[in-house]
């Protein structure tokens, strides 16, 4: 009888990923990818360009299924913490502002930002990604006012699911 070999569970990346709720079919892929890439915490939020009907989709009730698929893909056993926030301003002012520290900075992906998204960081961080079409100027200003740094991923406008994979790849090489 051969002994059972146990492999170490891959370590989570200390990232709190905050996503403006995407279209339902995109939500499925983004959740699976974020979990597979080892995100520690995920918050889904509302924003001006998020259709209110997305909050009633059956895909929201199936989040656990997408998490399980992502965990299976990565060979992981520990699910990320997931929260839903249906109001943008209260989330940014009352929740997000309390999470941002010098040891845990927050970056909001914005194609017209002056600063570039950092590479290969070694500390916990918060990453905020807007909906298709991006956050409106008011939302970007509110995020910046409450401690987020607007950062660019380059001169191309990316789909949200591409942006998430790109950001996570840059941060944790």
HELIX and SHEET records of a PDB file:
HELIX    1   1 UNK A   24  UNK A   36  1                                  13    
HELIX    2   2 UNK A   52  UNK A   56  5                                   5    
HELIX    3   3 UNK A   58  UNK A   61  1                                   4    
HELIX    4   4 UNK A   63  UNK A   74  1                                  12    
HELIX    5   5 UNK A   88  UNK A   90  1                                   3    
HELIX    6   6 UNK A   91  UNK A   96  3                                   6    
HELIX    7   7 UNK A   97  UNK A   99  1                                   3    
HELIX    8   8 UNK A  137  UNK A  145  1                                   9    
HELIX    9   9 UNK A  160  UNK A  171  1                                  12    
SHEET    1   A 7 UNK A  81  UNK A  85  0                                        
SHEET    2   A 7 UNK A  39  UNK A  45  1                                        
SHEET    3   A 7 UNK A  13  UNK A  20  1                                        
SHEET    4   A 7 UNK A 125  UNK A 129  1                                        
SHEET    5   A 7 UNK A 105  UNK A 109  1                                        
SHEET    6   A 7 UNK A 148  UNK A 152  1                                        
SHEET    7   A 7 UNK A 115  UNK A 116  1                                        
END                                                                             
